[in-house]
């Protein structure tokens, strides 16, 4: 499970408003990449931490039911949450890495509270257009609760979008694969071809 070790270290050094930042959908074949930024209350890093916070972990390791329950609690209890996205066209124009950074920048810009420090999941994730001190952390969604919280928000938001788009782009089983390259998804692409929501600069197997 993700922990508070880094956040506690920073809090002891006077950094109070820490935003965890992460994205969802980077490796998908379909749809936008979605990012979230989450500022948890500093008391969550101490004895006042609610029990449910200990359940926060990398979104990929949680069931969809648990993600959705935790996402609702995060949205209710966080000091601030921002969500941003980069479209399929932006992914094709910029590349997925730069589009992910763009989505993160947009998420941060939508926070109602300006953070003192950003903890960003990834290695090469410097947001040059964001004038806030930053730390990029490899595997951060498995190490830092603030980043893991952002990963949960981003994942739930994107999954809900995939379910909506499944009604428009029928036959690709987006409700099941959430836009990722499953066997059924590749078979649908070979049978029906790509939609405008597919990332044409990705290997679509056609």
Buried (B, 14 or more C-beta within 10 A) or exposed (E): EBBBEBBEEBBEEEBBBBBBBBBBBBEBBBBBBBBBBBBBBBEBBEEEBEEEBEBBBBBEBBEEEBBBBBBEBBBEBBBBBBBBBBBBEBBBEBEBBEBBBBBBBBBBEBBEEEBBBBBBBBEEBEBEEBEBEBBBBEEBBBBBBBBBBBBBBBBBBBBBBBEEBBEEBEBBBBEEBBBBBBEEBBBBBEEEEBBEBBBEEBEBEE
